Amino acid sequence: MGFISILKKIGLEANKFDALIPMAGPFIHALTSSIPDSRVDLVTGYIADGLQLATRIVTDAEIAGQSLELPGPQKAKLAAPALAQLFLDLPQFRGEKPKDPAAFKAHAVALGGAIADLMNDFEG
């Protein structure tokens, strides 16, 4: 695959991801309303990077789950540890431990399922 073909493929995947951004619009607006304009792009990029990483985690779990012929809920469980770690690595949670590890794990599984559902809402 040539360099231009790779760029086109990346562009197509980015377009799918960009469709998720409007759903996060109210959150992004609230978050960025008190930030100077010069920093808004930085914050928006940070949020987009996190969402893109989360979708990549779920996609990897989907691929692995398909190869193992797992149903959707089991695929969400595959994604859960990496999604949980994504949160634990955020600066505001770094070094913190969940109050209720079982609930935290269940929420990570639910998040994986919700992200998969959002991704499945798109054609193609």
N, C-alpha and C positions, 0 to 999 in steps of 0.2 A: 504494500500500500504506500503510495507516494505521500509526500509531505502535505500537499494541497488536499488530498483525500482525507488525511487525518484531521486537518483543520476543519474541513467541512463536516466531518462526523462529530467533532467536538462541538461545533456550532449547532448542529441538530440536537445533540443531547442538552446543550445549554438552553436552547429554546424550550425544551420540555420543562426544565427546571425553572426557568423564568416565569412560567405560568403559575408556579406556586407563590411567587413573590406578592401578587396582588392580594392573596388571602392573608398575608402577613402585614399588609399595608397599615391597618390601624395600630398594630403593635409597633411597627417601625416608626410611624409618625409620633406616637407617644414617647418612644424612646429617644427620638432625635430632636424633639421640639425644644429641648433645653440645651442642645449642643450647638456650638457655633457652626455656621455653614461649612467651614473648611474641614470640619471633623465628621460631618454627616456621611459623606461617601465612605469614610473609614469604617464607621459603625455599620452602615448598610452592607458593606463588603464583608465585615466580620460575621454578621448574621447570615448572609448568603453563603459564606464559606462553611459555616456550621450546618446549615440545611443541606448543602451539597454533600458534605461528609456523611451526614445521617442517611441521605438517600443512597449513597454509595455502599454504606454498611448494609442497608436493607437489600439492595440489589445483589450484593455478594451472598447474603443469606438465602435469597431467593434462588440463585444459581446453585448453591450447594444443596439446598432443600429439594430442588427439582432432580438433581442427580441422585439423591437418596430417596426420591419419591415420597417426600414428606408433605402432609397437608399444611395449609396456610398457618394455622396456629403454631405448629412446630417450627415453621420457618421464622415466625416472630420470636420464638424462644432462642433460635440460633443467633438472631440479631441482638438480642437483649444485652448480653455482656458487653459488647462493643459500644452500644448506645449508652449503657450505664457509665462506662468508662469515659465516654465523651463528656458527660455531665461532670463526673468527678475531676476531669482535667480542666474544667472551666476555672478561671482565676477566683471567682467568688466561692467556689466549693473546694478548691485545692486544699488538701489536708483535712477536710471535714469527713465525717462518717455519717451515713444515713441514720436517722433516729430509729427507723424500723426497716432493717435490711430486707425482710420478706416483702413488705409493701413497696420498697424501692425497686426490687427485682420485678414485681408484678407490674409496676408502672412502666418499667423499661420494656417489658414484653408488650404491654398495651401500646406504647409509643411505636414499637416496631410494626405492630399490626396496623396502626393508624397511618403511618407513613406509607406502608405497602398499599393500603386502601386508596390514599391520595394518588399514589403513582399509578394505580390501576384505573383511575378515573380518566386517564388520557388514552386516546386512540394511538395506535402505532407501536 
